[in-house]
Amino acid sequence: MSHIRSEVIVKGRVQGVWFRQSTCDMAKEQGLTGWCRNNSDGTVSAIFEGDEPAVEFAVNWCAHGPEMARVDDLQIKRTVATGEFNSFEVR
């Protein structure tokens, strides 16, 4: 199965609601590599690499996030996986 990469930017109430840690936990459960981080403009960015079904699961999960989050917009950029990550981490 081929690996893919999706880069997402999540807008809404996504900081201070455990979004990054929940994303990290979910990504690890899905066997994905990459990272997520808070941005200075109040958004969260994430990069997911892995098998296509797992990456799509992660992107769909980001459309709602953890229980306390409110996602207003999700920007998605799909590209070819680079294989540069060994694990998934919060930055």
Buried (B, 14 or more C-beta within 10 A) or exposed (E): EEBBBBBBBBBBBBBEBBBBEBBBBBBEEBEBBBBBBBEEEEBBBBBBBBBBEBBBBBBEBBEEBBEEBEBEEBEEEEEEBEEEBEEBBBE
